[in-house]
Amino acid sequence: MSAELTSSLAASIGASGTGSLAIFPTAPIIFAVLPPTGPAAGGNQVVIFGLGFTGATSVNFGGNPATSYTVVGNNLIIAVAPAGSGTVPVTVTTPSGTSNSFPYSYITAPAPVIAAVVPPTGPSTGGNLVTITGTGFTGATSVNFGGNPATSYTVVSNNLIIAVAPAGSGTVPVTVTTPSGTSNSFPYSYITAPAPVIAAVVPPTGPSTGGNLVTITGTGFTGATSVNFGGNPATSYTVVSDSLIIAIAPAGVGTVQVTVTTPNGTSNSFPYIYV
């Protein structure tokens, strides 16, 4: 029997004056805290066993109150541990007082570790999927490609993240950050694709009123942002593939230069004659 309980019972007997037992409320008593350890980030459920929990007004983990708690019965409380560090005393307070303390230890998980980034290269425009493998990814708060955050990312498991690379240049370090710290860096290289190249414009002539279909062949057309006939943009165009664009010529006069522009630059020019 605890010293607190023994003292309270003795006081009760003495107060009766006849040696009869008068029971008065006593402070709660904690017998066990399970599990006795948890993550530094908190958020886990902790079961507290003991006596006198009815009407509990607070449950504390050291100097921090439980994120939430439920008094299931006079002998049982289920609490959600707050964030913390080291070993702290768990206590329960009711209108009758504060319980004895019971130790609870926070465990700091190691920082994440990146083992591989696949593929290790990608276009300077970004937008491609990158698979990051390693350990300790659960709860990741950021994935960075150098100074730029991933456009988006999904933590598939503790060992796998799938990210969408942002735009960038050169070789940058990929890192993953969790509440436990930031990972080692892993190199990822941006590849700048060459500017598009026009090999042919067919037909090479068309009416001055425009409106005719013109086929442009070459390389590097993917992601084309404009097709121009001299100073006039094509009325419309479709990028059929990396090597083929079908455009509708705008109205014009004389000989003009056809060009294709992508995020990687503007192509060589190719003559087109209005007749």
C-alpha positions in Angstrom: 0.0 0.0 0.0 1.4 3.4 -0.9 2.5 6.0 1.7 -0.2 8.4 0.4 -3.0 5.9 0.8 -1.8 4.7 4.2 -1.6 8.2 5.5 -5.0 9.0 4.2 -6.5 5.9 5.8 -4.8 6.6 9.2 -6.1 10.2 9.1 -9.6 8.9 8.4 -9.5 6.5 11.3 -8.2 9.2 13.7 -10.8 11.6 12.5 -13.6 9.3 13.5 -12.5 9.3 17.1 -13.9 5.8 17.7 -11.5 3.8 15.7 -14.1 3.2 13.0 -13.1 3.7 9.4 -14.3 6.8 7.6 -13.4 6.8 3.9 -12.5 10.1 2.3 -11.5 10.7 -1.4 -7.8 10.2 -2.0 -5.6 11.3 -4.9 -5.5 8.9 -7.9 -2.9 6.2 -8.0 -1.1 5.1 -11.3 -0.2 1.4 -11.4 1.0 1.2 -15.0 1.5 3.2 -18.2 1.4 1.1 -21.4 3.3 1.3 -23.6 6.0 2.9 -21.4 7.7 4.4 -24.5 6.6 6.2 -27.7 7.8 8.4 -30.6 9.1 11.9 -29.9 6.4 13.2 -32.3 3.7 12.0 -30.0 0.3 11.1 -31.3 0.2 7.5 -30.1 -2.3 6.1 -27.7 -1.2 5.4 -24.1 -3.2 3.3 -21.6 -3.0 4.3 -18.0 -4.1 1.8 -15.3 -4.7 2.7 -11.6 -7.3 3.9 -9.1 -9.4 7.0 -8.6 -9.5 8.3 -12.1 -13.1 9.3 -12.1 -13.5 13.1 -12.8 -9.9 13.5 -13.9 -9.2 17.1 -14.9 -5.8 16.6 -16.5 -3.3 14.0 -17.7 0.2 15.3 -18.1 3.4 13.9 -19.7 6.0 15.9 -17.8 5.2 19.6 -18.4 2.9 18.9 -21.4 -0.7 18.0 -21.2 -1.9 14.9 -23.1 -3.2 15.8 -26.6 -6.5 14.2 -25.5 -7.7 11.7 -23.0 -10.7 9.6 -22.2 -11.6 8.4 -18.7 -12.9 4.9 -19.5 -13.5 4.0 -15.9 -12.3 4.7 -12.4 -9.3 2.4 -13.2 -8.6 3.2 -16.8 -7.6 6.2 -18.9 -6.7 6.2 -22.6 -4.6 9.2 -23.5 -2.9 10.5 -26.7 0.7 11.4 -25.9 1.9 14.8 -26.8 5.3 15.4 -28.5 8.3 15.3 -26.1 11.8 14.1 -25.4 13.6 12.1 -22.8 11.9 10.4 -19.9 9.0 12.3 -18.3 6.6 11.6 -15.4 3.0 10.8 -16.3 0.5 12.1 -13.8 -3.3 12.2 -13.4 -5.1 15.0 -11.6 -8.6 14.9 -10.2 -10.4 17.2 -7.7 -8.9 14.9 -5.0 -5.3 15.7 -6.0 -2.5 14.6 -8.3 -1.4 11.0 -8.6 2.0 9.5 -8.1 4.2 9.8 -11.2 5.0 7.0 -13.6 7.9 7.2 -16.1 7.3 7.4 -19.9 10.2 7.6 -22.3 10.2 9.3 -25.7 12.2 7.5 -28.4 13.7 9.7 -31.1 13.7 7.8 -34.4 16.8 8.2 -36.6 16.8 10.6 -39.5 15.7 9.2 -42.8 18.3 7.6 -45.1 18.2 7.7 -48.9 19.6 4.7 -50.6 18.8 5.5 -54.2 17.1 8.0 -56.5 15.7 6.5 -59.8 16.1 7.8 -62.4 19.1 9.9 -61.3 18.6 12.3 -64.2 15.6 14.2 -65.7 14.6 17.1 -67.9 15.3 20.6 -66.8 11.6 21.4 -67.1 10.8 18.9 -64.4 7.5 17.1 -64.2 8.8 13.6 -64.3 8.3 10.9 -61.7 11.3 10.1 -59.4 11.4 7.1 -57.1 13.3 7.5 -53.8 14.1 4.4 -51.8 15.7 4.2 -48.3 14.5 4.0 -44.7 12.6 6.3 -42.2 10.4 8.1 -44.7 7.1 7.8 -42.6 5.8 11.2 -41.8 8.0 13.0 -44.3 7.3 16.7 -44.2 9.3 17.7 -47.3 11.2 16.3 -50.3 13.7 18.7 -51.9 15.7 18.9 -55.1 18.4 21.3 -54.1 16.7 24.5 -53.1 13.4 23.6 -54.7 10.6 21.4 -53.1 9.3 18.5 -55.1 6.2 19.6 -57.1 4.4 16.8 -55.2 5.3 13.6 -53.4 3.6 10.5 -52.0 5.0 8.5 -49.1 4.1 5.0 -50.2 5.8 3.3 -47.3 8.6 3.8 -44.7 11.0 2.8 -47.5 9.5 4.4 -50.6 8.6 7.9 -51.8 7.4 8.8 -55.3 8.0 12.4 -56.1 7.4 14.7 -59.1 10.6 16.6 -59.8 10.5 20.4 -60.0 12.2 22.4 -62.8 15.9 22.9 -62.2 19.4 22.8 -63.7 22.7 21.2 -63.0 23.2 18.5 -60.4 21.3 19.0 -57.1 21.1 17.1 -53.8 17.8 15.3 -53.2 16.8 15.2 -49.5 13.9 13.9 -47.4 12.9 15.6 -44.1 10.8 14.0 -41.4 10.2 15.1 -37.7 13.3 13.1 -36.9 15.6 15.1 -39.1 16.9 15.5 -42.7 18.3 12.6 -44.7 21.7 12.3 -46.4 21.7 13.9 -49.8 21.6 12.0 -53.1 22.6 13.6 -56.4 20.1 14.2 -59.2 21.1 15.8 -62.5 19.0 17.9 -64.7 19.5 17.4 -68.4 18.9 20.4 -70.7 17.5 19.1 -74.0 18.6 20.8 -77.1 16.4 23.4 -78.8 14.1 22.0 -81.5 15.3 21.5 -85.0 13.2 21.9 -88.1 14.1 19.5 -91.0 11.3 20.3 -93.4 8.2 22.4 -93.9 5.7 20.8 -96.3 4.3 22.3 -98.5 6.9 25.1 -98.5 4.4 27.5 -100.1 0.8 28.5 -99.5 -1.9 31.1 -100.2 -1.6 34.6 -98.7 -5.0 34.1 -97.1 -3.5 31.3 -94.9 -5.8 28.6 -93.6 -3.9 25.7 -95.2 -2.4 22.7 -93.3 1.4 22.8 -93.1 3.4 19.8 -91.8 6.6 20.5 -89.9 9.1 17.7 -89.3 12.2 17.7 -87.2 13.2 16.9 -83.6 12.5 18.2 -80.1 9.0 19.4 -80.7 7.5 18.0 -77.4 6.1 20.7 -75.3 6.1 23.3 -78.1 4.8 26.6 -76.8 4.6 28.4 -80.2 4.8 28.0 -83.9 5.5 31.1 -85.9 5.3 32.1 -89.6 7.5 35.1 -89.5 6.0 37.6 -87.1 2.6 35.8 -87.0 1.7 32.8 -84.9 0.2 29.8 -86.5 -3.6 30.0 -86.5 -3.4 26.7 -84.6 -1.0 23.7 -84.3 -0.9 20.2 -82.9 2.2 18.5 -81.6 1.7 15.0 -83.0 5.0 13.7 -81.7 8.5 14.9 -80.8 9.2 14.9 -84.5 6.0 16.1 -86.1 3.8 19.3 -85.9 0.8 20.0 -88.0 0.0 23.7 -88.2 -2.5 25.9 -89.9 -0.7 28.8 -91.6 -1.8 32.3 -90.8 -2.3 34.9 -93.5 0.9 36.5 -94.8 2.9 37.9 -97.7 6.3 37.1 -99.2 8.8 34.7 -97.8 8.7 34.2 -94.0 10.7 32.1 -91.6 8.9 29.3 -89.8 10.1 28.6 -86.3 9.1 26.3 -83.4 9.7 27.3 -79.7 9.8 24.9 -76.7 11.0 25.4 -73.1 14.4 24.4 -74.5 14.7 27.3 -76.9 13.7 28.3 -80.5 14.5 26.2 -83.5 16.4 27.1 -86.6 14.2 28.9 -89.2 12.8 27.4 -92.3 11.5 29.4 -95.3 7.8 29.4 -96.2 6.5 31.4 -99.2 3.1 33.0 -99.6 1.8 33.0 -103.2 
